[in-house]
């Protein structure tokens, strides 16, 4: 297992833990295919909120990954989230609404 893979996996776990603390059930996708994480919770109206998350420790989301994530979100009704580190915090960015998520 490469050092780069371990760092990426470690960051995925940090994102997972943040979402679990926020009340989500989080699933890690094997081999990061088609995305890294799926997080599901009920909103205040009892409706499901589904986050489709791509995590990048490098803070850069390649355009092909961005398009793939947005397409998958449109097909499933999920929210495409790009997660990246900012110092010791984690940024969750909604790629459709172009805003920081929570």
C-alpha positions in Angstrom: 0.0 0.0 0.0 1.5 3.3 -1.1 2.0 6.3 1.2 -0.2 8.4 -1.1 -3.0 5.8 -0.9 -2.7 5.7 2.9 -2.9 9.5 3.2 -5.9 9.6 0.9 -7.7 6.9 2.8 -6.9 8.6 6.1 -8.5 11.8 4.8 -11.6 9.8 3.7 -11.9 8.5 7.3 -11.7 12.1 8.7 -14.5 13.2 6.3 -16.5 10.1 7.3 -16.0 10.8 11.0 -17.1 14.5 10.6 -20.3 13.4 8.8 -21.1 10.7 11.4 -20.8 13.4 14.1 -23.3 15.5 12.1 -25.8 12.6 12.2 -25.2 10.9 8.8 -24.8 7.2 8.0 -21.7 7.0 5.9 -20.6 4.3 3.5 -17.1 4.1 2.0 -16.9 2.8 -1.6 -14.4 0.1 -2.3 -11.6 1.3 -4.6 -13.3 4.7 -4.5 -15.5 3.6 -7.4 -17.5 5.5 -8.5 -17.0 7.9 -5.6 -15.3 7.9 -2.2 -18.2 8.2 0.2 -22.0 8.1 0.3 -23.6 9.9 3.3 -27.3 9.6 4.1 -29.5 11.4 6.7 -33.0 12.6 7.1 -33.6 16.3 6.9 -36.0 18.3 9.2 -39.0 17.2 7.0 -38.1 13.6 7.3 -36.9 13.5 3.6 -33.5 11.8 2.8 -30.5 13.9 2.2 -27.9 12.0 0.1 -24.4 13.3 -0.3 -22.1 11.8 -3.0 -18.6 12.7 -1.9 -15.2 12.8 -3.6 -12.3 13.4 -1.3 -9.0 14.9 -2.4 -6.2 15.6 0.0 -4.5 17.6 -2.8 -7.4 20.2 -2.8 -7.7 19.8 -6.6 -10.6 18.0 -8.2 -9.8 17.1 -11.9 -12.5 18.3 -14.3 -13.3 14.7 -15.4 -14.0 13.7 -11.8 -16.0 16.9 -11.3 -18.2 16.1 -14.3 -18.6 12.5 -13.3 -19.7 13.5 -9.8 -22.2 16.0 -11.0 -23.6 13.6 -13.5 -24.1 10.9 -10.9 -25.8 13.4 -8.6 -28.2 14.5 -11.3 -29.0 10.8 -12.1 -29.6 9.9 -8.4 -30.9 13.1 -6.8 -27.9 13.2 -4.6 -25.8 16.3 -3.7 -22.3 16.2 -5.3 -19.8 17.2 -2.6 -16.1 17.8 -3.0 -14.3 17.4 0.3 -10.8 18.8 0.8 -8.6 19.9 3.8 -8.1 23.5 4.9 -5.5 23.4 7.6 -7.0 21.2 10.3 -10.6 21.6 9.1 -12.4 19.9 6.3 -14.2 21.8 3.6 -17.4 20.3 2.0 -18.2 22.1 -1.2 -21.5 21.6 -3.1 -20.6 21.4 -6.8 -24.1 22.1 -8.2 -25.1 25.0 -6.0 -21.5 26.3 -5.9 -21.4 26.9 -2.1 -19.9 25.5 1.0 -22.1 22.8 2.5 -22.8 23.2 6.2 
